[in-house]
């Protein structure tokens, strides 16, 4: 098995077999992200090489692999036929395989269209992890996400309708103090329109060598304090009217929130209300991320 460049996977894929299908990210412009900035460019590995690595993994781990993740940052950008081919081959190679997962941004999912996504589902792709980040078009433009709220909604609905699980990531505080209300309300609107299988919360932490860290340092971007992040989270949850499973499975968050929505909405809001009584000095300190 061969790996090139940074290899990241979601926490929920901690036990998954990792077979690299792509290198880097084809967009690679987000102002908050530093993961793939040092790479010369996005690259899609040859299908034959990916199949060789799948066979090598079988030699090492045997046939009893249950979950498989195809890194890197935007593997959904592969040609639909090629991605279908490696998914089908993985299913043939590992007869007990229950889940095949990739990262994918909304704009690249959208390019697949409803029919392309149905083909991928039939081939075995069962979950896509998507960095929604925000549902606010102003914020999306500022962070250079390369998509907009309408495209996010369409891509999300098409994914779910195709029978593929959708895991959406939201960055708390990514709008700063200026757009905290808009971030919460517009994100709630987009998430309600989609009703993804999972909503995964992350709290904004500026990363080294990123434009957004420069904005934090020079005062152009004012970060939210812990209590402000919690209030933004409460506003998001209050205004979410869809169905999903909310989780905050990440070290950046100030409080762990987990449960089905809308069933656990009041319970989660009460937990946030309790956390708001804590002195801000008891929350984690500010830090700059390096990964």
Secondary structure, 3 states (H helix, E strand, C coil): CCCCCCCCCCHHHCCCEECCCEECCCCCCCCCCCCCCCCCCCEECCHHHHHHHHHHHHHHHCCCCCEEEECCCCHHHCCHHHHHHHHHHHHHHCCCCCEEEEECCHHHHHHHHHHHHHHHHHHCCCEEEEEEECCCHHHHHHCCCCCCHHHHHHHHHHHHHCCCEEEEEEEECCCCCCCHHHHHHHHHHHHHHHCCCEEEEEECCCECCCHHHHHHHCCCCCCCCHHHHHHHHHHHHHHCCCCEEEECCCCCCCCCCEEEECCCHHHHHHHHHHHCCCCHHHCCCCCCECC
